[in-house]
């Protein structure tokens, strides 16, 4: 706090009589300001009177410091000035308010503009999990390995010769040449997700090519297990049926008749066979005979089952 003290006012100086100077009065020029008048009057005093004035001033200052507010920053001693000047000096100066540097947030319009200029995000298409073909069971069944382990897959919509039938080796070799050891995509499309043997029902695609359809076109597979024989329509049925009709199969006897053609009546088993088939112990001679008699697939323990019909020895022949 600034303390401004006036030693003498104009009135005090007019009434001052020095005990040492005989009461002489000093009148400043009338045109001078109050502060200058006071200073001239003070300078006109004898030396002892000036000393007394300084002592009085010191006493007043000490009294103000001791009895006034604490924490005074500065004490200024100045000659008396006129009332307007004194009031101006005693008026506290306004303290500038502390302003914080606040960043302005962009307006809604700016947000809209930046959003409009932002390129649209592209939808991320799911990538099918790769499956690696680890085993060719036969021309229409494979084993694959993926992130979830191993699965046995039955290819949708086709049928190939079973072990011991014409074309079995060739169909298996043809499928192996296409997909063995390669990463393939398994795509659904059948009525059911799995068959009764818990095999996945899937199309097997490699680089956009349908392995099942390629076997049909090559003459090693027929179009089967679709809406024509009670298994429900699958997504690629029309293409499979058309390819099958346009293909001359190398082993016509190995391919069963489609459901659109009349089914042959089951043949009566020979009296001495001991079973329905003409094979060993009355078993079916081959899967063609079993299918022609409506017995395929045939399970272990069933009449007509034989190990020669069950190539993968899983208890189910002529799958």
Buried (B, 14 or more C-beta within 10 A) or exposed (E): EEBBBBBBBBEEBBEBEBEEBEEEEBEBEEEEEBBBBBBBBBEBBEEEBBEBBEEEBEEBBEEBEEEEEEEEEEEEBBBBBBEEBBEEEEEEEEEEEEEEEEEEEEEEEEEEEEEEEEEEEEEEEEEEEBBBBEBBBBBBBBBBBBEEEEBBBBBBBBBBBBBBBBBBEBBBBBBBEBBBEEBBBBBEBBEEEBBEEEBBBBBBBBEEEBBBBBBBBBBBBBBBBBEBBEBEBBEBBEBBBEBBEEBEBBBEEBBBBBBEEEBEEEEEBEEEBEBBBBBBEBBBBBBBBBBBBEBBBBBBEBBBBBEBBBBBEBEBBBB
